Amino acid sequence: MANELSEATINLLCDLIRRRSVTPDDAGCQALLNERLTNLGFTCETMQFNDVTNLWARRGISSPVLCFAGHTDVVPPGDEKQWTTDPFEPTFKDGLLYGRGSADMKSGLAAMVVAIEEFIGSHPDYEGSIALLITSDEEGRARDGTLKVIEALTARDEPIDWCVLGEPSSQNELGDIVRVGRRGSLSGMLTVNGVQGHVAYPQLASNPIRSFAPVLAELHDIVWDDGNEFFPPTSFQVVDVRAGIGAPNVTPGELSARFNFRYSTEWTHDSLQEKVHAVFDAHQIDYELNWHLSGKPFLTDPGKLINAVSQAVTEHTGNAPELSTGGGTSDGRFISPAGVDVVELGPVNASIHKIDEHVKVEDVITLTSMYRRIMELMLL
């Protein structure tokens, strides 16, 4: 069984890597998964929103619903000449499998599908339902993917009870970290208005760089919070600042900047915005500030899902996982608000989005067994 499981998972993973599914193009990945799931008795529904393809697949009509979720889209490979191998041709070397999406997150998808095949083959009459929610819009704008599918399911009163996301959550070894929540992400798009002028006559101009500098310093000096028992401290980062017209003797008339908060449950997006506006207003500068909320923080409470995932990891690695809310955002931010317990368990994330992205072949096989074990603990 182990050899058959290994071959099935790796073969499926290679088939997925060969499909050049740069976001939001699914490139036929979901059609491949659809065929396999249909053969297992799943009812598969393609949900198309604009140029994004989503797959909702479910086997069973009763509750509880255990859903596996993930994405087929990948980030662009970048300069392919820098890759050691073709990023869309799976290549094996020294126990590693190279290819764009190998870790983020086509290995998770392959492990999910094969684990489901094995589980149903052994336990066709499990309790409840098994579902998959797969999108091609996780690496991009993330507006027509999981978010829209959850809205559609909610509108027709089709709830999910538990969700396992296959995002690459592990840090050094498979299963060393399990994500049980994520920080919120709030971005500010800033314009500081000034008056363009000659550098020799500053009294006749208003330099927005000079106006913004003390505000920026104060924002960086603020200790936003110390985090809490579940979340690391809130962070503030400026990601872009632009000003000037390209001439060395002209002060600019406008400055634009973009910054981001990754925030804990010590804040809401409203309270963060109020705090930032108060800092700007205290400096009495002419500014415009628009906001974009990418996702609110979420946290899954201890319970059956976390216990099952932790047990599956411990049984396969000999070590209990660290339960974490660190890292960036994930589509869990769209699933959790629907009242779903969400946990993220996937391969090591050290090479994701990089040149020569790769995954340990052994980890993909072990992850498949972990997913199967989770189903046994949750549905039998």
Steps between C-alpha positions, in 0.01 A plus 500: 500500500781744587665460160169539320420808708841652426473442127145634477575819690825582321353425157207732568732771631712480185190527282398815686845661482507453121193721468619861477234636733635849565233691689214526419533240222407154627648343181288187532606399851147498636371298204756233588391498864132512400534179301663313787250624756201422277625142477486488881136605509551870562256754362727755337396857424710749308440855621631760255531860614651731237832338397526283810413130503389338824407142580256396772485124539303310762434134579209449736200707596508480878687689768766548622692623196878463496643716223849499352589831337776634282597668175624393159648837402869577546711814493697575181833317478699818445810480282487138387868515402583519870325170568718191510218312326186587302260638766205321339671166442519303828857395565631261768838548663640376832159416643349834399240582236556833325236709324287810540217416738669186632478637855240775456276318476459224244658246733222573747236451231650171382526373857138594572355325196698179541431493875128530424522221243668273753263594782184443296640173370533374856205682658227567240234545769663768715291747700413838351644642178840566343545811286769685309511874431763580238566838340731656241496840673707466816828643376334793322229745599310234698166664426336247267622181663437353843324818611236467229458125552437546873249774421318265260497212748374728777223636276368149435543394864771239439731529801847360558587378849876442478762602244858383447702732277802350326708818506873445566483562874808305610822687573794261538344154502164372381237562765717705736250787472124487455319827436188542712438863403646795316561867568292761324643700209417868455666723239507879477541691173626848585535828312667798669432827318753779477601788277773444241781753504867587458730346759665839554171658606340258748290780646309514171427126491369223724708185484281191570809290578583731789136491614482122493837423660401565865171316451682198363747508789216509753313213334816289510565584866155394618484166679164398361459210741690209653279239341320252721502130581378420147650772277843660452526881531343721237752619240510820294698505175535761226526327164518793258586873510513720189559870445694735277491592131852387415666839526759568775393861553123453534312400814199278418138603521378158606614187682335160478560208732355161583524320833363186658397377841500132592291527811392286791163479672616783726372728221215523255554651158282794611702570813828479305373749244389738774843483666686570175275792408554647847878494444470672161252759626724590794771605253257724310605394152296491179444133422260247352492143629306209351482155655480142375411215737640171366372294790407513866687290756348162575564228757374144529422400857634174643273209415456190288671632186814630670519183708472278190759695301741508793457126558556421133821704496628350824432144383697555180789713628532411866467867596202716588462799267526861606162669464566836336326805354813641334578546134307685234136477404323199353155420368415392851408866552201446271398160637520561875241784515236253375526325837753240383785357707808547279843340537793517257733204455736472205862454392809703591477858372872585468504506117152632418484783242877460443716388211535118509195448720499142629352252743630185665351197329483321835305792649234479229448132576485561875260792453267271308496259793441787743195617305360149494552467873317830559198363314508183708505701822229742387252282310515147644 
